[in-house]
Amino acid sequence: MDNKEEGRCNGHHGGEEEDRPPQMALNHVSRLCRNVEESKDFYTKVLGMVLIQRPQALDFDGAWLFNYGVGIHLVQAQDEDRLPDTDRGLDPMDNHISFQCESMEALEQKLKEFNVKYKKRTLEEEKGTKIDQLFFYDPDGYMIEICNCENLKLVPAGSLGKIRMPMDRHNPPIELDHKGEDDSKSKY
């Protein structure tokens, strides 16, 4: 019986490892949009995502973006009732996606440049660790957090040895054009 038939992954045998799902890393987040073009502009110009080609088999309006090891798939909403309420206030305790940031100051300037309203917050731990956070909405009302959360150490709570970090081999390959340059600079 091979590993696949036994429900094992990557040749690991026995114990808790056998029960672990074979997930590797976050691949993409999908967002319904009021206007795909407006959302695409926001994610590329404000957050630095790169437009990538979608499979031709997809027969609905949308856009795929990728950068920083994660994809964002934008899908034109057919029913705006499925989109978030844009009149609510920014609440860090609400659903959101969070991105690590190398320069909080530069990102804050980018938000100001594009007139994006945001909430700034700093958390300080007793040991002197400081985490800066910026919360704001995308054009469709989905909350985004930008943080320097890498300042906070991951401390497993009773799960020592179970944390897995993705390896470079799980990032999608980038296809270069015939000149050896990527095609991502075409429109933005």
ZICORDA-V358157 format. One record per backbone hydrogen bond with DSSP energy under -0.5 kcal/mol. NH is the residue of the N-H (numbers start at 0). CO is the residue of the C=O. E is the energy in kcal/mol with one decimal. If there is no record, write none. Layout:
nh = (NH,NH)
co = (CO,CO)
e = (E,E)
This chain:
nh = (5,6,6,7,11,17,17,18,19,19,28,30,32,38,39,40,41,42,43,44,45,45,46,47,48,49,51,57,58,62,63,64,65,66,69,70,71,72,73,73,74,75,76,81,82,85,87,93,96,98,100,106,107,108,109,110,111,112,113,114,115,116,118,120,122,124,127,130,132,133,134,135,136,137,140,142,143,144,145,146,147,150,151,152,154,155,157,161,169,170,174,175,176,179,185)
co = (1,2,3,2,8,13,14,15,15,16,70,72,74,34,35,36,37,38,39,40,40,41,41,43,42,65,63,54,56,73,51,71,49,69,66,26,64,28,62,71,30,60,32,78,79,83,84,90,142,144,146,102,103,104,105,106,107,108,109,111,110,114,134,132,130,128,124,122,120,145,118,143,116,141,137,94,135,96,133,98,131,147,148,150,152,153,155,158,166,167,172,173,180,176,182)
e = (-1.7,-0.7,-0.9,-2.7,-2.1,-0.7,-0.9,-1.0,-0.7,-0.8,-2.0,-2.9,-2.6,-2.3,-2.9,-2.4,-2.1,-2.6,-2.3,-2.8,-0.5,-2.3,-1.0,-0.7,-2.6,-1.7,-2.8,-1.7,-0.6,-1.9,-0.7,-2.4,-2.2,-1.8,-1.8,-2.4,-2.2,-2.7,-3.4,-0.6,-2.5,-2.4,-2.9,-2.0,-1.5,-0.6,-0.8,-2.9,-1.5,-2.6,-1.7,-2.1,-2.5,-2.1,-1.9,-2.3,-2.1,-2.6,-1.7,-1.6,-3.0,-0.6,-2.5,-2.5,-3.0,-3.1,-1.9,-3.0,-3.0,-2.4,-2.6,-2.1,-0.5,-2.2,-2.0,-0.5,-3.2,-2.8,-2.5,-2.4,-1.4,-1.9,-2.0,-0.5,-0.6,-0.6,-1.1,-2.4,-2.1,-1.9,-0.5,-0.6,-1.9,-2.0,-1.4)
